[in-house]
Amino acid sequence: MKNNLELIVDEPIPGHYYWTIIVSGQPGDTPTVVDYARGPLPTYNSATASGVAALRSHEAAEVAAAHTHTGLMLSGMRAEWGVETMPAQLP
């Protein structure tokens, strides 16, 4: 069974962006959090890029689990860059 994963990017405090991956069920169901940013990211684009990378890794894990017929997800898999290790051009 393929989950309906969704990426949400929020800015609860100005300049602090967080991403969350949820599984959306049927209309009216409470969404389930699958993964989330462990700390703030400095821009909307960096939060989106990190969230998309994590989303892709979860989708790949679902495909791998479907092919092994175990139905197991890779829990705790982290794919985003930390703020202090995010690639950037040096001045």
Disulfide bonds with the S-S distance in Angstrom:
none
